Amino acid sequence: MQTPGGLLMAKIFGFHVTRAKADAPPRQGGRRHHSHLSAREMRDLRASYDLARTDDQNENHWANADDFNAVKANSPAVRKVMRRRARYEDASNPYVKGIGLTHSNHVIGRGPRLQMLTGNPALDRDIERAWRQWAKKVRLGGKLRTQSRARVTDGEAFSMFITNPALPTEIKLDLQLIESEQIATPLGEWDPDKIDGIEFDEYGNPTFYWKLTAHPGGNVYKEFGKADRIPADQMIHWFRADRAGQRRGIPELASSLGTLARLRRYCIAVLSKEELHASIVASIETDGLPGDGPGGDADEEDLPQFMDTIEYEPGTVMFMPEGYKANQLQNNQQAVDYLGYKHEGVAEGARPLGMPSGIALANSAGYNYSSARMDHQGYLTGVRIEQDDCETVVLDPTLTQFLREGRLVYGWNVDDAPPHAWFWDSLEEIDQSKAATAQEKRLKNATSNLALEYARDGLDWEEQADQAHRETEKRLNDILKLAPLIKQLRELGVAIKLPGLTVEPEPDPPEGAPDDKEDEEEE
């Protein structure tokens, strides 16, 4: 009989034990021998997970595995080391730099555009116009790109709402970017509810952030240990939580940064080898002993010694003494291996961001249209998810602060969270003709509308519709102004083509038809 303790031990050690059948022949002591078990029972008895096995081959590989929770695993000391190394590699490795810049450009682009949907067109236009002016003056797009880049190297981005009296706009709201190490619990303020510079309530919601007065990596002698306690609604903390209970972020390239670092070392090693082969023209060897052959009476100090070097004059033919021969060094490095390793290394390094190799390498050689679109679909899905996260964590709280100040400055009759939408830059289509045909079909069969199509391009459909109306109205006014001239040219038989209008010349009257002009002259 299987005891509960046996079940517990079976679960702990990863194997499965089945109950003996009632009609199974008993053995000594009521136990059954393996020969009486069916083949399936034998398989169940030996079943296990390879991942749960520990042997000489994988013991070292899993030596650093632990059971820490998300907070302890991402402790300040651990994040400090990862942050240092990620920033160093970002500054030294062009592939890491390029991957981070490309990702932030895809996610943020030129920055989001606001469309208000309060139902009051005049109010919506006023808020949208004020937001555009303010966003340009505070460089909102640039600050969002910096925060997106910080998520790649630091794992998180902090910003704080401040009042900037130097802004040329009526609204003085501004976003101050803060590096992650400046959010920390100051000395003497330790508390179980303060986790690495953030205070939480009983439900896990941030209530306050502790911001060090001075950056720990700067001149902090006068400000050492000082910190400001900032309410949570005045701070923005943007990071990706990969585990339940995670409070701080880690570099998004943490799992692949070692691969990219090894790739850079490999490139340096290959270059060093190539430089060595280019510097050493040939090697000279002899089967004799020093002093043999011509010049055998020379002093031993004057004879060539092991690893000696001599100057070589290009464009000459050397005469070797008897017993000596010159060998040209052979370079066995295969360029295809070098390029293949680099491509695979960069593809692996960009994988945590879901970025395909063609974008990470900035080289789509070997791609066709279909394969490029297939590779980009997964990455662009991740980009849209990150944009949605940016709207929730960064843009909506910023809009709330903006509207609060706008009510005081402009008297807007609007609450803190009115209906609105954000529009982002769209990516250029590789085949514009196919994209235009697909758009035309969607609009024709009513599976889409102007609002959705313009949203794909990051545009406000109402603004575009108003602009199209103004252009049409202007063309009609221009045509009306030219009406007398058009009539004269038409009578002279001249065809006229204008944008959106084609005027054919007057047709000649059929033979035998009365001529109006002749009738007028006779009268």
C-alpha positions as CSV (number, residue, x, y, z in Angstrom):
1,M,0.0,0.0,0.0
2,Q,1.2,3.5,-0.9
3,T,1.4,5.8,2.0
4,P,0.9,9.6,1.9
5,G,4.5,10.0,2.9
6,G,5.4,7.8,-0.1
7,L,3.4,10.0,-2.4
8,L,5.1,13.1,-1.0
9,M,8.6,11.6,-1.5
10,A,7.6,10.6,-5.0
11,K,6.5,14.1,-5.9
12,I,9.7,15.6,-4.4
13,F,12.1,13.4,-6.2
14,G,10.2,13.5,-9.5
15,F,9.1,9.9,-10.1
16,H,5.7,8.3,-10.3
17,V,4.5,5.3,-8.3
18,T,1.4,3.4,-9.2
19,R,-0.8,1.3,-6.9
20,A,-0.5,-2.5,-7.3
21,K,-3.5,-4.2,-8.8
22,A,-5.6,-6.3,-6.5
23,D,-5.3,-9.4,-8.7
24,A,-1.5,-9.2,-9.0
25,P,0.3,-12.2,-7.7
26,P,1.9,-11.4,-4.3
27,R,5.6,-11.9,-3.5
28,Q,7.4,-12.2,-0.3
29,G,6.0,-9.9,2.3
30,G,3.1,-8.9,0.0
31,R,5.4,-7.1,-2.4
32,R,5.5,-7.7,-6.1
33,H,8.6,-8.3,-8.2
34,H,9.3,-6.1,-11.2
35,S,8.8,-9.1,-13.5
36,H,5.1,-9.2,-12.6
37,L,4.6,-5.5,-13.5
38,S,3.1,-4.6,-17.0
39,A,5.2,-2.7,-19.5
40,R,3.2,0.5,-18.8
41,E,3.7,0.1,-15.1
42,M,7.4,-0.2,-15.6
43,R,7.4,3.0,-17.7
44,D,5.4,4.8,-15.0
45,L,7.9,3.6,-12.3
46,R,10.9,4.9,-14.2
47,A,9.2,8.2,-15.4
48,S,10.8,11.5,-14.5
49,Y,11.7,14.9,-15.8
50,D,15.1,15.4,-17.4
51,L,15.1,18.9,-16.0
52,A,14.8,17.5,-12.4
53,R,17.8,15.3,-12.8
54,T,21.2,16.3,-11.4
55,D,24.3,14.5,-12.7
56,D,27.9,15.2,-13.4
57,Q,27.1,16.8,-16.7
58,N,24.6,19.4,-15.6
59,E,25.5,20.0,-12.0
60,N,27.7,23.0,-12.7
61,H,25.3,24.4,-15.3
62,W,22.5,24.7,-12.7
63,A,24.8,25.6,-9.8
64,N,23.5,29.2,-9.6
65,A,19.8,28.3,-9.7
66,D,17.9,29.5,-6.6
67,D,14.5,29.8,-5.0
68,F,14.6,33.6,-4.3
69,N,11.5,35.6,-4.7
70,A,11.3,38.4,-7.3
71,V,12.4,41.1,-4.8
72,K,15.4,39.2,-3.5
73,A,16.5,37.9,-6.9
74,N,16.5,41.5,-8.2
75,S,18.2,43.0,-5.1
76,P,19.9,46.4,-5.4
77,A,23.3,44.7,-5.5
78,V,22.4,42.4,-8.3
79,R,20.7,45.1,-10.3
80,K,23.7,47.4,-9.8
81,V,26.1,44.9,-11.4
82,M,23.8,44.2,-14.3
83,R,23.1,47.9,-14.9
84,R,26.9,48.7,-14.9
85,R,27.6,45.9,-17.4
86,A,24.7,46.7,-19.6
87,R,25.6,50.4,-19.8
88,Y,29.2,49.5,-20.5
89,E,28.3,47.2,-23.3
90,D,25.8,49.7,-24.7
91,A,28.6,52.3,-24.9
92,S,31.2,49.9,-26.4
93,N,29.3,47.4,-28.5
94,P,27.8,48.9,-31.7
95,Y,25.3,46.0,-32.0
96,V,23.9,46.6,-28.5
97,K,23.7,50.3,-29.2
98,G,22.0,49.8,-32.5
99,I,19.5,47.3,-31.1
100,G,18.5,49.7,-28.3
101,L,18.2,52.7,-30.6
102,T,16.2,50.8,-33.3
103,H,13.8,49.4,-30.7
104,S,13.1,52.8,-29.1
105,N,12.6,54.3,-32.6
106,H,10.1,51.6,-33.4
107,V,8.2,52.0,-30.1
108,I,8.2,55.8,-29.8
109,G,9.0,57.1,-33.2
110,R,8.4,60.9,-33.3
111,G,6.1,60.6,-30.3
112,P,2.4,60.0,-29.8
113,R,-0.4,62.3,-31.0
114,L,-3.4,63.0,-28.9
115,Q,-7.0,62.9,-30.1
116,M,-9.7,64.1,-27.6
117,L,-13.1,62.5,-27.8
118,T,-15.2,64.6,-25.3
119,G,-18.0,65.2,-27.8
120,N,-17.3,69.0,-27.8
121,P,-15.4,69.7,-31.0
122,A,-14.3,73.1,-30.0
123,L,-12.9,72.0,-26.7
124,D,-11.2,69.0,-28.3
125,R,-9.4,71.2,-30.8
126,D,-8.3,73.6,-28.0
127,I,-6.8,70.8,-25.9
128,E,-5.2,69.0,-28.8
129,R,-3.6,72.3,-30.0
130,A,-2.3,73.1,-26.5
131,W,-1.0,69.5,-26.1
132,R,1.0,69.7,-29.4
133,Q,2.6,73.0,-28.5
134,W,3.5,71.8,-25.0
135,A,4.8,68.4,-26.1
136,K,7.1,70.1,-28.6
137,K,8.5,72.5,-26.1
138,V,9.2,69.9,-23.4
139,R,10.6,67.5,-26.1
140,L,8.2,64.8,-25.0
141,G,9.1,62.5,-27.9
142,G,12.8,62.6,-27.0
143,K,12.1,62.0,-23.3
144,L,10.0,59.0,-24.2
145,R,12.8,57.6,-26.4
146,T,15.3,58.0,-23.6
147,Q,13.0,56.2,-21.2
148,S,12.5,53.4,-23.8
149,R,16.3,53.1,-24.1
150,A,16.6,53.0,-20.3
151,R,14.4,50.0,-20.2
152,V,16.9,48.1,-22.4
153,T,20.0,48.9,-20.4
154,D,18.7,49.7,-16.9
155,G,15.5,47.7,-17.0
156,E,13.3,50.6,-15.8
157,A,12.7,54.3,-16.4
158,F,11.7,56.9,-13.8
159,S,10.3,60.4,-14.3
160,M,8.8,63.0,-12.0
161,F,6.2,65.7,-12.7
162,I,7.7,69.2,-12.0
163,T,6.9,72.8,-12.6
164,N,9.3,74.4,-15.1
165,P,8.8,78.2,-15.1
166,A,11.2,78.5,-18.1
167,L,8.8,76.9,-20.5
168,P,7.4,79.3,-23.1
169,T,4.0,77.7,-22.9
170,E,1.1,78.8,-20.6
171,I,1.2,75.3,-19.0
172,K,4.4,74.9,-17.0
173,L,4.2,71.2,-16.5
174,D,7.4,69.2,-17.3
175,L,8.8,65.7,-17.0
176,Q,12.1,65.3,-15.2
177,L,13.9,62.1,-16.0
178,I,15.6,60.2,-13.2
179,E,18.1,57.3,-13.4
180,S,17.1,54.2,-11.6
181,E,19.9,54.2,-9.0
182,Q,18.6,57.5,-7.7
183,I,15.4,55.8,-6.4
184,A,16.6,54.0,-3.3
185,T,15.8,53.7,0.4
186,P,18.1,56.2,2.3
187,L,20.2,55.1,5.2
188,G,18.2,54.8,8.4
189,E,14.9,54.5,6.7
190,W,14.7,50.8,6.5
191,D,11.2,49.4,6.8
192,P,9.5,46.1,5.6
193,D,7.0,48.2,3.5
194,K,9.9,50.1,1.8
195,I,11.3,47.9,-1.0
196,D,14.3,49.5,-2.7
197,G,13.1,53.1,-2.5
198,I,9.4,52.5,-2.9
199,E,6.7,52.4,-0.2
200,F,3.7,50.1,-0.8
201,D,0.3,49.9,0.9
202,E,-1.2,46.6,2.1
203,Y,-2.6,45.9,-1.4
204,G,0.8,46.3,-3.2
205,N,0.1,49.8,-4.6
206,P,3.0,52.3,-4.6
207,T,2.3,55.2,-2.2
208,F,5.7,57.0,-2.1
209,Y,9.0,57.0,-3.8
210,W,12.3,57.9,-2.1
211,K,14.5,60.0,-4.5
212,L,18.1,60.6,-3.5
213,T,18.9,64.3,-3.6
214,A,22.1,63.6,-5.5
215,H,23.0,60.9,-7.9
216,P,25.1,58.2,-6.1
217,G,27.6,58.2,-9.0
218,G,28.2,62.0,-8.7
219,N,29.6,64.4,-6.1
220,V,27.4,63.4,-3.2
221,Y,29.6,64.5,-0.3
222,K,27.3,67.3,0.8
223,E,24.1,65.5,0.0
224,F,25.1,62.0,1.0
225,G,22.2,60.1,2.6
226,K,19.6,62.8,1.9
227,A,16.4,61.9,0.0
228,D,13.0,63.4,-0.9
229,R,9.8,61.5,-0.3
230,I,7.7,61.9,-3.5
231,P,4.0,60.9,-3.6
232,A,3.3,58.1,-6.1
233,D,0.9,60.2,-8.3
234,Q,3.8,62.6,-9.0
235,M,6.1,59.8,-10.2
236,I,6.2,57.5,-13.3
237,H,7.9,54.1,-13.0
238,W,7.9,52.2,-16.4
239,F,9.3,48.7,-16.4
240,R,8.4,45.2,-17.5
241,A,7.5,42.8,-14.7
242,D,8.4,39.2,-15.6
243,R,7.5,37.7,-12.2
244,A,4.7,38.1,-9.7
245,G,5.7,40.5,-7.0
246,Q,8.5,42.1,-9.0
247,R,9.0,45.7,-7.9
248,R,12.0,46.8,-9.9
249,G,13.1,46.1,-13.4
250,I,16.3,44.5,-14.8
251,P,17.9,45.2,-18.2
252,E,15.7,43.7,-20.9
253,L,18.9,42.4,-22.6
254,A,20.1,40.7,-19.4
255,S,19.7,37.2,-20.8
256,S,21.6,37.9,-24.0
257,L,24.1,40.5,-23.0
258,G,26.8,37.8,-22.4
259,T,26.3,36.6,-26.0
260,L,26.7,40.1,-27.4
261,A,29.8,40.7,-25.2
262,R,31.4,37.4,-26.4
263,L,30.5,38.4,-30.0
264,R,32.5,41.6,-29.6
265,R,35.5,39.7,-28.1
266,Y,35.3,37.2,-31.0
267,C,35.4,40.1,-33.6
268,I,38.4,41.5,-31.8
269,A,40.1,38.1,-31.8
270,V,39.5,37.6,-35.5
271,L,40.8,41.0,-36.3
272,S,43.9,40.4,-34.2
273,K,44.6,37.2,-36.0
274,E,44.2,38.9,-39.4
275,E,46.6,41.7,-38.3
276,L,49.1,39.1,-37.2
277,H,48.9,37.3,-40.6
278,A,49.2,40.6,-42.4
279,S,52.3,41.7,-40.3
280,I,54.3,38.4,-40.5
281,V,55.1,37.8,-44.2
282,A,56.9,34.5,-43.9
283,S,58.8,32.2,-41.5
284,I,62.3,30.9,-42.1
285,E,63.2,27.4,-40.9
286,T,66.3,25.1,-41.1
287,D,66.9,21.5,-40.4
288,G,70.5,22.1,-39.4
289,L,72.0,23.4,-36.2
290,P,73.3,26.9,-35.6
291,G,76.7,27.1,-37.2
292,D,76.1,24.5,-39.9
293,G,76.4,25.5,-43.6
294,P,77.8,28.8,-44.9
295,G,78.9,31.1,-42.2
296,G,79.5,28.3,-39.8
297,D,82.6,30.0,-38.4
298,A,80.5,33.0,-37.2
299,D,80.0,33.7,-33.6
300,E,76.9,32.2,-32.0
301,E,75.6,35.6,-31.1
302,D,75.5,36.6,-34.8
303,L,73.6,33.5,-35.9
304,P,69.8,33.7,-36.1
305,Q,68.1,32.6,-32.9
306,F,64.6,31.3,-32.2
307,M,61.8,33.8,-32.9
308,D,64.2,36.4,-34.3
309,T,62.7,38.8,-36.8
310,I,64.2,40.5,-39.8
311,E,63.2,43.5,-41.9
312,Y,61.6,42.7,-45.3
313,E,61.7,45.0,-48.2
314,P,58.6,44.7,-50.5
315,G,59.1,43.8,-54.1
316,T,62.4,41.9,-53.6
317,V,63.5,38.3,-54.0
318,M,65.4,36.7,-51.1
319,F,68.3,34.4,-51.4
320,M,68.3,31.8,-48.6
321,P,71.5,30.2,-47.3
322,E,72.0,26.5,-47.7
323,G,69.8,24.6,-45.3
324,Y,67.3,27.4,-44.8
325,K,63.9,27.9,-46.5
326,A,61.2,30.5,-46.2
327,N,57.5,29.5,-45.8
328,Q,54.6,31.8,-46.3
329,L,52.1,31.8,-43.5
330,Q,48.7,30.3,-44.4
331,N,45.4,31.9,-43.2
332,N,42.9,29.2,-42.7
333,Q,40.2,31.5,-41.3
334,Q,36.9,31.0,-43.3
335,A,35.0,34.2,-43.8
336,V,31.7,32.3,-44.0
337,D,32.2,31.0,-40.4
338,Y,33.0,34.5,-39.2
339,L,29.9,36.1,-40.8
340,G,27.7,33.2,-39.8
341,Y,28.7,33.5,-36.1
342,K,28.2,37.2,-36.2
343,H,24.7,36.9,-37.7
344,E,23.6,34.2,-35.3
345,G,25.1,36.1,-32.3
346,V,23.3,39.3,-33.2
347,A,20.0,37.4,-33.8
348,E,20.4,35.7,-30.4
349,G,21.3,38.9,-28.7
350,A,18.2,40.8,-30.0
351,R,15.8,37.9,-29.2
352,P,14.7,39.2,-25.8
353,L,13.1,42.2,-27.6
354,G,11.5,39.9,-30.2
355,M,13.5,41.7,-32.8
356,P,14.2,39.8,-36.0
357,S,17.8,39.4,-37.3
358,G,17.1,41.6,-40.4
359,I,16.2,44.6,-38.2
360,A,18.9,43.9,-35.6
361,L,21.6,43.6,-38.3
362,A,20.1,46.5,-40.4
363,N,20.7,44.1,-43.3
364,S,17.8,42.3,-45.1
365,A,20.0,40.5,-47.7
366,G,18.5,37.2,-48.4
367,Y,15.0,38.3,-47.4
368,N,12.1,38.4,-49.8
369,Y,8.9,40.4,-49.3
370,S,6.9,37.6,-47.7
371,S,9.6,36.4,-45.3
372,A,10.4,39.9,-44.2
373,R,6.7,40.5,-43.3
374,M,6.5,37.2,-41.5
375,D,9.6,38.0,-39.4
376,H,8.3,41.5,-38.6
377,Q,4.8,40.5,-37.5
378,G,5.9,39.1,-34.1
379,Y,8.2,42.0,-33.4
380,L,5.6,44.6,-34.4
381,T,3.1,42.9,-32.1
382,G,5.5,43.4,-29.2
383,V,6.0,47.0,-30.2
384,R,2.2,47.6,-30.1
385,I,2.1,46.0,-26.7
386,E,4.8,48.2,-25.4
387,Q,3.1,51.3,-26.9
388,D,-0.1,50.3,-25.0
389,D,1.9,49.9,-21.8
390,C,3.4,53.4,-22.4
391,E,0.0,54.9,-22.8
392,T,-1.2,53.4,-19.5
393,V,1.9,54.0,-17.4
394,V,3.3,57.2,-18.9
395,L,1.0,59.1,-21.2
396,D,-2.4,58.9,-19.4
397,P,-1.0,60.1,-16.0
398,T,0.8,62.9,-17.9
399,L,-2.4,63.9,-19.6
400,T,-4.2,64.0,-16.3
401,Q,-1.6,66.4,-14.9
402,F,-1.8,68.5,-18.1
403,L,-5.6,68.8,-17.9
404,R,-5.5,69.7,-14.2
405,E,-3.2,72.6,-15.0
406,G,-5.2,73.4,-18.1
407,R,-8.4,73.9,-16.1
408,L,-6.6,76.6,-14.1
409,V,-5.0,78.3,-17.0
410,Y,-7.6,78.0,-19.8
411,G,-10.7,77.2,-17.8
412,W,-11.3,73.9,-19.6
413,N,-14.5,72.2,-18.5
414,V,-13.1,68.6,-18.5
415,D,-12.3,66.0,-15.9
416,D,-9.1,64.2,-15.2
417,A,-9.7,61.2,-17.5
418,P,-11.9,62.2,-20.5
419,P,-12.3,59.9,-23.5
420,H,-9.2,60.2,-25.7
421,A,-7.0,58.2,-28.0
422,W,-3.3,58.1,-28.8
423,F,-1.8,57.7,-32.3
424,W,1.7,56.4,-33.1
425,D,3.8,56.5,-36.1
426,S,3.2,53.7,-38.6
427,L,6.0,51.8,-40.3
428,E,6.5,52.4,-44.0
429,E,5.2,49.6,-46.2
430,I,7.8,47.8,-48.3
431,D,5.4,47.5,-51.2
432,Q,3.3,50.7,-51.4
433,S,1.2,49.4,-54.3
434,K,0.1,46.3,-52.5
435,A,-0.6,48.2,-49.3
436,A,-2.7,50.8,-51.2
437,T,-4.7,48.1,-53.0
438,A,-5.4,46.3,-49.7
439,Q,-6.5,49.6,-48.1
440,E,-8.9,50.3,-51.0
441,K,-10.5,46.8,-50.7
442,R,-11.0,47.2,-46.9
443,L,-12.7,50.5,-47.3
444,K,-14.8,49.2,-50.3
445,N,-16.1,46.1,-48.5
446,A,-16.7,48.1,-45.2
447,T,-14.3,46.0,-43.1
448,S,-12.5,49.2,-42.2
449,N,-13.2,53.0,-42.0
450,L,-11.3,56.2,-42.4
451,A,-10.6,56.4,-38.6
452,L,-8.9,53.0,-38.6
453,E,-6.9,53.6,-41.8
454,Y,-5.6,57.0,-40.7
455,A,-4.9,55.5,-37.2
456,R,-2.6,53.0,-38.9
457,D,-0.6,55.9,-40.2
458,G,-0.6,57.7,-36.8
459,L,-2.9,60.4,-38.1
460,D,-6.2,61.9,-36.8
461,W,-8.9,61.2,-39.4
462,E,-10.9,64.3,-38.5
463,E,-7.9,66.5,-39.2
464,Q,-7.2,64.8,-42.5
465,A,-10.9,65.0,-43.5
466,D,-10.9,68.7,-42.7
467,Q,-7.7,69.2,-44.7
468,A,-9.1,67.3,-47.7
469,H,-12.3,69.5,-47.5
470,R,-10.2,72.7,-47.5
471,E,-8.2,71.5,-50.5
472,T,-11.3,70.6,-52.5
473,E,-12.9,73.9,-51.7
474,K,-9.7,75.8,-52.8
475,R,-9.6,73.9,-56.1
476,L,-13.2,74.8,-56.8
477,N,-12.6,78.4,-56.0
478,D,-9.6,78.5,-58.3
479,I,-11.7,76.9,-61.1
480,L,-14.4,79.5,-60.7
481,K,-11.9,82.3,-60.9
482,L,-10.6,80.8,-64.2
483,A,-14.1,80.2,-65.6
484,P,-14.0,83.0,-68.2
485,L,-10.6,81.9,-69.4
486,I,-11.7,78.2,-69.5
487,K,-14.7,79.2,-71.6
488,Q,-12.5,81.0,-74.2
489,L,-10.0,78.2,-74.4
490,R,-12.8,75.7,-74.8
491,E,-14.3,77.6,-77.7
492,L,-10.8,77.6,-79.3
493,G,-10.8,73.8,-79.1
494,V,-8.1,73.6,-76.3
495,A,-8.4,70.7,-73.7
496,I,-7.8,71.7,-70.1
497,K,-6.6,69.5,-67.3
498,L,-6.6,70.7,-63.7
499,P,-6.3,68.7,-60.4
500,G,-9.7,66.9,-60.1
501,L,-11.1,68.5,-63.3
502,T,-10.8,67.8,-67.1
503,V,-12.5,70.2,-69.6
504,E,-12.8,69.0,-73.2
505,P,-13.1,71.4,-76.1
506,E,-16.5,72.2,-77.6
507,P,-17.4,69.6,-80.3
508,D,-17.7,70.8,-83.9
509,P,-21.3,71.0,-85.1
510,P,-22.5,68.2,-87.4
511,E,-22.6,68.9,-91.1
512,G,-25.9,70.6,-92.2
513,A,-26.6,71.9,-88.7
514,P,-27.4,75.6,-88.5
515,D,-24.5,77.8,-87.4
516,D,-25.5,80.0,-84.4
517,K,-22.8,82.5,-85.3
518,E,-24.0,82.9,-88.9
519,D,-27.6,83.3,-87.7
520,E,-26.5,86.0,-85.3
521,E,-24.6,87.9,-88.2
522,E,-27.6,87.7,-90.5
523,E,-29.9,89.1,-87.8
